[in-house]
């Protein structure tokens, strides 16, 4: 796992309508990720308990190159361009893998 690369992103929505629209954008984006990104190992959106206007993304890539390929896809570029209208704030934390367990790997 020494080459793994990940990030956690915390998004705060402007309001409930923005949260709903953001969730739809995420579903559309995920279709492209599933179809075109073999190097994207995990891409999950979470809603923290008791924080309905917050979304937390957990993303795990084979390596930094897979992340860069993810960023270059049209579906990701669209997501990055459109998300701003729904947000009150965003915080990104990049993660380098030290050790861990991955399904299907020793």
N, C-alpha and C positions, 0 to 999 in steps of 0.2 A: 504493500500500500504506500510505499514511499513516494510515488508519483501522484497520488490523489490530490485533487484540488477542489475546494468547496467554498461556499459562501452562505451566509444567513443574511436575509434582508428583512427589515421591519418597516412596513408601510403603515401610515396612519391616514385614514380616509377623511375627506371633508365632512361627509354626512352619510346617512343611510342610502340615499339614492346613488351617491358616488360609489359606495361599497358594492352595491348591486351591479353597477355598470363595470366596475373594476373586475368583479368576479367573472362576468361574461367575457371580458377581454382576456382574462387568464385562461378560461376554457378554450377559447379560440386559439390562443398561443400554444397551449399544450398539445393541440392536435398536430401542429407543425413539429413540435419537439419530439413527439412520439414517432412520427413518420420519417423524420429526416436527421435525427441526431443520435447515432449509436454511441457516441462518446459521452452523452449525458446519462449518467447512471441513476440519479435520483433528482426529481424536480417536483417538489410537493409544496402546496400552499396550505397554511394552517390558520385557523382563527383561535386566538388564545381565549381560554375560559374568561367570561365576564368582560371581554373587550371586543364588542361587535364591530367596532370601526378600525380594528387592527388586523393586518394580515402579516404573517411571518412565512417567508419562503425559506426552504432548505434545498440547496442545490449541490449536487456532488457530480464531479466530472472525472473522467479517467486521468486527466492531466490538464495543465494550463492551456495546451493547444486545443483540447476539446472545448474548453470554456470559450476560447477565442473564436472557434468555429461556430459555437452557439450564438455568440454576439453578432456574427456576420450574416446569419440567416435573415431573410426578409420578415418572417413572423416575429423574430425577436426585435428587429429594428422597429417594426410597427408597434409592438408592445411598449418599447422604450419611449417612442414618440407620443403615444396616446395616453400613457399612464398619468402624466403630470396633471392633467385636468381633474383627476379624481383625488389627488393627494394633498394632505396638509403637512406631511413630513415623510422622510425616508432616512433610514440608517442602514448602511451596508458594512458587513464584517467579512473580510476574506479569510479563508481558513486553509492552512497547509496541513496535510495529514501527517501524523506522527505514527499512529498505530490504530488498529481497529479490527472489526469483523465485518466481512462483506459476504452476503449469501452467495454460495456457489464457488467461493475461493477458500483455500486453506488458511 
